[in-house]
Amino acid sequence: MTLENLPDGWEVWSNEASKVVLAYRPDVFNSQSFPAACLPTIYLTKGQRDRRPGKDRPAADDPWYVTLFLEPDVSHDRETYDTREDAIEGAVDLAGAFTSGGIDYRGLYQVPRPDYFDRLDELTGRAE
């Protein structure tokens, strides 16, 4: 699986050697339709994203991490992979799970946001 297999609505924002960033519908998370800070984003990073300052490059044996963020402090469980290819496959699968309703984003929030969730349901096609 490759980044060209992303589900509808997902875009590659960055594709570097040790980091890939995927964004969901950046066209609507523009501070007018939806809050820009709530842009669903998937990060693939070689080594932990919160590495200490001064550690510029990940070590060769660092795993790849895949994390879905719904806001800066709201995320789905991070997954680890041994290779970049496996991490890309995992990220594409995670993006598909998000858009198909396989991720319960309501459960990730500590403070409920019912109006926002209803609008996000409409955007992702989950509204009844």
Secondary structure by P-SEA (a helix, b strand, c coil): ccccccccccccccccccbbbbbccccccccccccccccbbbbbbccccccccccccccccbbbbbbbbcccccccbbbbbccaaaaaaaaaaaaaaaaacccccccccccccaaaaaaaaaaacccc
